[in-house]
Amino acid sequence: MKNIIAYIIPAILFASCKAQQFDTDSMSGRYVGADKAKNNLSAFILLDLHKDSTSTFERTMDLSKNTCQGKWSLSNNRMINITCNNNPIQSDIEKALQGGSIIEDSIQIKILTKDKLRIGNVILRRKRTSSSPL
């Protein structure tokens, strides 16, 4: 009987640790990543998720920089949905100036862990803010 209990308790603890629950507070922060594929242009992505559900998404590729400011939300505890507040006239001008590259109206990002996200084939990692003593 003691052996059964000795195996059941660690199994329950292990299973409860694997089922991570994400919320706005735990996911807010700055995430950075770079696409290092050899067959296309290199891209650098910066994502800021704020606790008030606002966000900034920047994708820099070669000579163009695309920006999306909007709202973000969690869905199914595994996805982050970002809805961009794009001005259609400004977006058309940006699209023309950037050679046809523009950020979509909505972006979906897969949550891998609390500190790691994936958009397409780019892994974004949480950037820790260092607090300097004053």
C-alpha positions as CSV (number, residue, x, y, z in Angstrom):
1,M,0.0,0.0,0.0
2,K,2.8,2.4,0.8
3,N,4.5,1.7,-2.5
4,I,1.3,2.5,-4.4
5,I,0.9,5.8,-2.5
6,A,4.6,6.5,-3.1
7,Y,4.1,6.3,-6.9
8,I,0.7,8.0,-7.1
9,I,1.6,11.2,-5.2
10,P,4.6,12.1,-7.5
11,A,2.6,11.2,-10.6
12,I,-0.2,13.6,-9.6
13,L,2.3,16.4,-8.8
14,F,4.1,15.9,-12.1
15,A,0.8,16.0,-14.0
16,S,-0.3,19.2,-12.3
17,C,3.0,20.9,-13.2
18,K,2.7,20.0,-16.9
19,A,-0.8,21.7,-17.2
20,Q,0.3,25.3,-17.2
21,Q,-2.4,27.9,-17.1
22,F,-1.6,31.2,-18.8
23,D,-3.2,34.6,-18.1
24,T,-2.6,38.2,-19.1
25,D,-0.3,38.9,-16.1
26,S,1.9,35.8,-16.7
27,M,2.3,36.4,-20.4
28,S,2.9,40.1,-20.5
29,G,6.4,41.2,-21.3
30,R,8.8,41.7,-24.1
31,Y,9.6,38.8,-26.5
32,V,12.3,38.9,-29.2
33,G,13.3,36.5,-32.0
34,A,15.1,36.2,-35.3
35,D,14.4,34.1,-38.4
36,K,17.7,32.7,-39.4
37,A,16.6,30.8,-42.5
38,K,19.2,30.8,-45.2
39,N,16.8,30.8,-48.2
40,N,15.0,34.1,-47.4
41,L,15.6,37.5,-46.0
42,S,16.5,37.6,-42.3
43,A,13.8,38.9,-40.0
44,F,13.9,40.3,-36.5
45,I,10.6,40.3,-34.5
46,L,9.9,42.3,-31.3
47,L,6.7,41.7,-29.4
48,D,5.5,43.7,-26.4
49,L,2.5,42.4,-24.5
50,H,1.2,44.8,-21.9
51,K,-0.9,43.9,-18.9
52,D,-3.7,46.2,-20.1
53,S,-4.1,43.9,-23.2
54,T,-2.4,46.3,-25.6
55,S,0.5,45.2,-27.7
56,T,3.1,46.3,-30.1
57,F,4.4,43.9,-32.8
58,E,7.4,44.9,-35.0
59,R,8.9,42.8,-37.8
60,T,12.1,44.1,-39.3
61,M,13.2,42.6,-42.6
62,D,16.1,43.9,-44.6
63,L,15.2,47.5,-45.2
64,S,11.5,47.4,-44.1
65,K,10.0,47.7,-40.7
66,N,6.3,46.7,-40.2
67,T,4.5,47.7,-37.0
68,C,1.2,46.6,-35.5
69,Q,-0.2,48.2,-32.4
70,G,-3.4,46.8,-31.1
71,K,-5.0,44.5,-28.5
72,W,-4.1,41.0,-27.6
73,S,-6.0,38.1,-26.0
74,L,-5.5,34.5,-25.1
75,S,-7.5,31.7,-26.7
76,N,-7.6,28.0,-25.7
77,N,-4.7,28.7,-23.3
78,R,-2.3,27.9,-26.2
79,M,-2.7,30.9,-28.6
80,I,-2.3,34.6,-28.5
81,N,-4.4,36.6,-30.9
82,I,-3.4,40.1,-31.7
83,T,-5.8,42.5,-33.5
84,C,-4.0,45.4,-35.1
85,N,-5.5,48.9,-35.1
86,N,-4.5,49.7,-38.6
87,N,-5.6,52.9,-40.4
88,P,-6.4,51.7,-43.9
89,I,-5.1,54.8,-45.6
90,Q,-1.9,54.8,-43.7
91,S,-1.5,51.0,-44.3
92,D,-1.8,51.5,-48.1
93,I,0.9,54.2,-48.0
94,E,3.1,52.0,-45.8
95,K,2.5,49.0,-48.2
96,A,3.5,51.1,-51.2
97,L,6.6,52.4,-49.5
98,Q,7.7,49.0,-48.2
99,G,7.3,47.2,-51.5
100,G,4.1,45.4,-50.8
101,S,4.9,44.1,-47.3
102,I,2.3,44.8,-44.7
103,I,1.3,43.2,-41.4
104,E,-2.1,41.5,-41.4
105,D,-5.1,42.8,-39.4
106,S,-4.7,39.9,-37.0
107,I,-1.8,37.8,-35.9
108,Q,-1.9,34.4,-34.2
109,I,1.0,33.3,-32.0
110,K,1.4,29.9,-30.5
111,I,2.4,29.6,-26.8
112,L,5.1,27.0,-26.2
113,T,5.9,27.9,-22.6
114,K,5.6,31.0,-20.4
115,D,8.9,32.3,-21.8
116,K,8.7,31.0,-25.4
117,L,6.3,31.8,-28.3
118,R,6.3,30.8,-31.9
119,I,5.1,32.7,-34.9
120,G,5.6,30.9,-38.2
121,N,9.1,29.4,-37.9
122,V,10.4,32.1,-35.6
123,I,10.8,31.3,-31.9
124,L,10.3,34.3,-29.6
125,R,12.0,34.3,-26.2
126,R,11.0,36.5,-23.3
127,K,13.6,39.2,-22.7
128,R,14.2,39.7,-19.0
129,T,14.4,43.3,-17.9
130,S,17.4,43.9,-15.6
131,S,16.8,46.1,-12.6
132,S,19.8,48.3,-11.9
133,P,20.3,49.4,-8.3
134,L,20.1,53.1,-7.8
